[in-house]
Amino acid sequence: MTVVKIQDTEFPDNLLYDVDNQIWYEPLPDGTARAGFTPLAISLAGDVLVFTPKRIGRDFEKARSFATIECGKWIGSARAAFDGIVVSHNEQLVRRPELLNSDAFGQGWMLIVRPSRPDWQDGLVTGAGIEQAFSVWLQSEAYKDRSD
């Protein structure tokens, strides 16, 4: 694994990124995926105060919420990049939401999800495309228009 540096933060290039929603996905061997917010999103949102995942066993739809977070500067939804079902959530993050601020790619992961379609990775960015995709997103300032 190598990393791509974006605004002084290292982004692992083996993860898949939904840049518009600032969610990362890590494919797991059993066909599920671990999901979390990017450190960039969390830095814009401020200190994380509350993490509320969708309940285990619940379906979620693409572009709809599968978790919510309350932060110092923002309260809103983590929106899914594909349809699926919540398999588990990070109990440690529920108890200690500040882990999102300190370790977004590690102990601050949010959910394990099972995508409902085999093409769930379509449209997600990885590898060499990460730096350009995040640069375009930052320049567009689209994050300033998100109220939830």
PLY file of the C-alpha trace (Angstrom):
ply
format ascii 1.0
element vertex 148
property float x
property float y
property float z
element edge 147
property int vertex1
property int vertex2
end_header
0.00 0.00 0.00
1.15 3.49 -0.78
-0.42 6.78 0.22
-1.51 9.96 -1.51
-1.02 13.19 0.43
-3.94 15.63 0.36
-3.77 18.75 2.53
-1.18 17.21 4.85
-3.24 14.02 5.31
-2.19 10.63 3.97
-4.90 8.75 2.08
-4.24 5.02 1.53
-4.43 4.32 -2.20
-5.85 0.82 -1.69
-9.17 2.16 -0.38
-12.12 3.16 -2.54
-13.40 6.72 -2.11
-16.80 8.28 -2.67
-15.37 11.77 -3.05
-18.70 13.63 -3.19
-19.79 12.15 0.15
-16.28 11.86 1.65
-16.70 8.18 2.56
-13.99 5.53 2.16
-14.61 1.82 1.63
-12.28 -1.09 2.24
-13.32 -4.32 0.48
-13.09 -7.27 2.88
-12.46 -10.92 1.92
-16.02 -12.05 2.77
-17.61 -9.67 0.22
-18.46 -6.97 2.76
-16.84 -3.55 2.99
-15.68 -1.46 5.94
-16.77 2.19 5.62
-15.66 5.42 7.24
-15.55 9.19 6.84
-12.39 10.67 5.35
-10.17 12.74 7.64
-10.73 15.65 5.25
-14.48 15.59 5.87
-13.97 15.37 9.60
-11.51 18.28 9.61
-14.16 20.42 7.89
-16.92 19.23 10.27
-15.05 19.87 13.52
-14.94 17.80 16.69
-17.18 14.74 16.45
-19.58 14.65 19.38
-22.04 11.86 18.46
-21.98 8.93 16.01
-25.28 7.17 15.30
-25.14 4.22 12.88
-28.11 2.73 11.07
-29.22 -0.40 12.90
-27.63 -3.75 12.09
-29.64 -5.69 9.52
-31.19 -2.58 8.01
-31.10 -1.91 4.27
-29.81 1.37 2.92
-30.02 2.97 -0.51
-27.46 4.75 -2.62
-27.19 8.46 -1.74
-29.20 7.91 1.46
-28.00 7.96 5.05
-26.45 4.92 6.71
-25.16 6.85 9.73
-25.31 10.34 11.19
-22.72 12.37 13.01
-22.99 15.46 15.13
-19.93 17.68 15.10
-18.89 21.07 16.35
-19.46 22.67 12.94
-21.85 20.24 11.20
-24.64 17.75 11.84
-25.43 15.44 8.99
-25.57 12.13 7.25
-22.99 9.70 6.01
-24.45 8.88 2.60
-23.89 5.53 0.95
-22.32 5.16 -2.50
-24.43 2.06 -3.30
-27.37 -0.02 -2.05
-26.70 -2.56 0.69
-27.32 -3.75 4.23
-25.62 -2.86 7.51
-23.77 -5.94 8.82
-22.17 -4.34 11.89
-21.07 -1.02 13.30
-18.16 0.17 15.36
-19.34 0.00 18.98
-16.13 1.69 20.10
-16.97 4.69 17.88
-20.48 4.92 19.36
-18.91 5.19 22.83
-15.95 7.36 21.75
-16.97 9.39 18.65
-13.79 11.47 18.89
-11.99 8.48 17.30
-13.21 9.87 13.97
-11.09 12.97 14.60
-7.98 11.11 15.71
-7.99 7.92 13.58
-10.50 8.09 10.70
-8.77 5.35 8.69
-8.23 3.07 11.69
-10.16 2.85 14.95
-12.62 5.50 13.69
-14.23 3.28 11.03
-18.04 3.44 11.05
-19.73 0.41 9.52
-19.34 -2.96 7.88
-21.80 -3.18 4.99
-22.79 -5.83 2.46
-23.32 -4.30 -0.99
-26.42 -5.58 -2.76
-24.82 -5.60 -6.23
-21.51 -6.92 -7.53
-20.77 -3.62 -9.33
-20.84 -1.59 -6.09
-17.34 -0.23 -6.72
-18.33 1.52 -9.96
-17.78 5.26 -9.68
-15.54 5.06 -6.61
-12.02 6.47 -6.87
-8.85 4.59 -5.97
-5.14 4.49 -6.75
-3.74 7.13 -9.05
-7.08 8.95 -9.40
-7.35 9.95 -5.75
-5.31 13.15 -5.79
-7.05 14.64 -8.84
-10.55 13.72 -7.62
-10.03 15.30 -4.20
-8.42 18.38 -5.73
-11.44 18.95 -7.98
-13.80 18.43 -5.02
-11.93 20.95 -2.86
-11.78 23.54 -5.65
-15.52 23.18 -6.31
-16.25 23.98 -2.64
-19.28 21.64 -2.90
-18.90 20.86 0.79
-20.04 24.40 1.63
-23.49 23.66 0.19
-24.14 20.52 2.28
-26.57 21.18 5.11
-26.89 17.48 5.98
0 1
1 2
2 3
3 4
4 5
5 6
6 7
7 8
8 9
9 10
10 11
11 12
12 13
13 14
14 15
15 16
16 17
17 18
18 19
19 20
20 21
21 22
22 23
23 24
24 25
25 26
26 27
27 28
28 29
29 30
30 31
31 32
32 33
33 34
34 35
35 36
36 37
37 38
38 39
39 40
40 41
41 42
42 43
43 44
44 45
45 46
46 47
47 48
48 49
49 50
50 51
51 52
52 53
53 54
54 55
55 56
56 57
57 58
58 59
59 60
60 61
61 62
62 63
63 64
64 65
65 66
66 67
67 68
68 69
69 70
70 71
71 72
72 73
73 74
74 75
75 76
76 77
77 78
78 79
79 80
80 81
81 82
82 83
83 84
84 85
85 86
86 87
87 88
88 89
89 90
90 91
91 92
92 93
93 94
94 95
95 96
96 97
97 98
98 99
99 100
100 101
101 102
102 103
103 104
104 105
105 106
106 107
107 108
108 109
109 110
110 111
111 112
112 113
113 114
114 115
115 116
116 117
117 118
118 119
119 120
120 121
121 122
122 123
123 124
124 125
125 126
126 127
127 128
128 129
129 130
130 131
131 132
132 133
133 134
134 135
135 136
136 137
137 138
138 139
139 140
140 141
141 142
142 143
143 144
144 145
145 146
146 147
